[in-house]
Each structure stands twice: as structure tokens, then as C-alpha cells.
């Protein structure tokens, strides 16, 4: 065998997938595992969106599209951003992609060179550092703490900046912590990016999942001054329960989008034409399903977090957004006879038949991620099992 490309040497396979595989193996053996692992809505795709996909098949929307995507969809996305954030992006500044992941990957490939350093706050979404590495760049991790609500502060990033620093990747609401970066902090990050001549990639894939009356603070609010250095990335996966459809997008200055489109033109070409028609309906059709899903998640969040907090040895912040709880579990090490969160995740799968994702996957030890995108009864049973397993 001739061996693999060196660029893979430092790239880790997704640790969230490793846990899922073990949980799936147990499920195949007939074990009733309560799976708090998946990062996706448990709801079905709304009917009007499915119907739009069927109609696209029927009307033979089956030919190649422009790399950037279906014009009507890009117009709808640009209009949506104008309405929500007052931005002036044109449809030619929208790149429709195969999920938010591909948009973020195209950004990393287009913007980061060999040796470029990219600041990524931890806990981070698993793919951020690996995408930077695949592009040849170097992830530079900015640690955040539970005490500070896991909010990354621009002021703390200053000491990490070197002549090789080229960009910053921020995510709000955050996967895995659910932390929401307030607008004044986003403003400080924007100042820093301008002062130090850096790109800002802002992942807002969970923008619709906000609780307690919060509204979404987007870096788009600072788009006017960050015009030539901002990439906004989002997705239909979470908001419209369309994870398997693989559809997301990025918005950026024409020159940046064009560089990203060059990358996409040589890998995916474009997102599926059928799926783009479905995404157009998602944006333009009724939004009631979305509102219903978010209020259901709010209910589950309370059950999840209160349940976790009721267990001695566990601490848990109330997440402001997304659909994850990210409890501190270092207080369980002794009881479980383990020394890290990977050990906690393994022990919980063995002893309580519940699957969670260890913090190491997100660049932090001492925490695990519970998704509450599952039925209330399952959350309650999971908490009961946890309590029982911990004595
Ligand atoms: N960004 C974050 C923070 C995520 O959690 C995910 C999915 O889990 C994505 C991006 C990518 O989602 P998709 O590629 O399904 O749009």
C-alpha cells in the first residue's frame, strides 16, 4: 500500500462519530441505550419542505446549477439577512453549499495558507480545528471557562496573536456549550479583527435555537465594517430538521465568495438541485414548525439541566441557545473510578446505558455534552438511570 497523504497525519476523525459507533453497536446487540449523543433534531422535516423536494423531482430540476447555487435561493437568503440584520449582501455574495460544514471547509481552504494560525475558542465544534489543519493551517486554541459562561473574549485572544495569525473562528450559539456571545463582545472581536487584519468566520448554524426571549446577536451586525474579512456560515440542517438533505450556505464579500466558489467548483460542484428547491421552500414557506420545535426544545432544556443539576458532583450552566447541555463532570471521577471525561462517557455507557460525547472531542476535559434533541420521556429516563448508576 502506498500510504496516505501527510496532510492527514494530524487530522483526527470526528470523536463524536466514535461515541456514536459504540452506542450503535450496543443498540444492535439489543441494549436500550439512551442516546444523548446526536447533534441533530429528532423532528421530521416539515411537510411543505418535503413536498417542495418532490415537486422539484417531478419538474425535472435535475441539471447542473451555477456553483453558487439556485439564484432564487440566493436571493431569498440575501433578502433574509437584509431583513434580519440590515446587511447589503447581493445574491452573488451567497454560496449555497452541501451543509454548513462544506461552506466552512471552503472558507478554510480559500482563506488559510500553510502555517497560518487561526484562533479557535474551546470548547469548539469538532470540525473547526480539523478543517484548519486540512487547509495546512495551525489551530490556536483560546480556552474559555465555565465561570465565564464559556464566552470567548476578544481581550483574551490578543496574547495569542502572532505575525502568522490570519483568522478567528467564532460560533454562537455554541455547539457544544450553548453559550451565546453577546453583541458587545462580538463588537470587540470585530475591532480586534480590524486592528490586527484578520478574517472572521462566524458560524451561526444554531441561530434559531435561542431561549428566554433572547434574539440572535450575529456578527452580521458588524458586516459593514468587516465587509472584506467576514464569512457568515449557516445551515438549514438544524432550523428545518434537514440534516440529511445536506444544505447550508455562506455569505461574504464578492471576492471572498468567489475564492470559496473556486474550491466548491472542484469538489461538490454545488449542493443538490432538488435539495436547493426544498431549502427555498423552507425559507419562504410557513415558519410555524420551527417555532413549535424551539418551544419544545425550551421545555426539554429545563428538564435536562434541572435533572443534571440535581445530581451531586455535576455542575451545569443553563445554555442560552442550541440544543446541548454541557455539564461539568470532574466531580464524578472518583465515584466512577476514572480520570477524564472520556472515562466518564465510557462509564456512563456501561453503567447507565446512556451515550454522551466526552469533552475531549471539543477540546476540553472535565465536561461531557448531552444533546436534548430527544423526547422528554427519554431525557427523564436518562436522568433517572444516571442517578441510579451514580448511587
Ligand atoms: N457548525 C456547527 C457548530 C455544527 O454543530 C454543525 C453540525 O453539527 C455544523 C456547523 C454543520 O452542520 P451541517 O453541515 O449539517 O449544516
Boltz pocket constraint, residues with backbone or C-beta under 6 A from the ligand:
constraints:
  - pocket:
      binder: B
      contacts: [[A, 39], [A, 98], [A, 99], [A, 100], [A, 101], [A, 102], [A, 125], [A, 171], [A, 173], [A, 174], [A, 175], [A, 203], [A, 205], [A, 234], [A, 235], [A, 236], [A, 237], [A, 243], [A, 246], [A, 247], [A, 248]]
      max_distance: 6.0
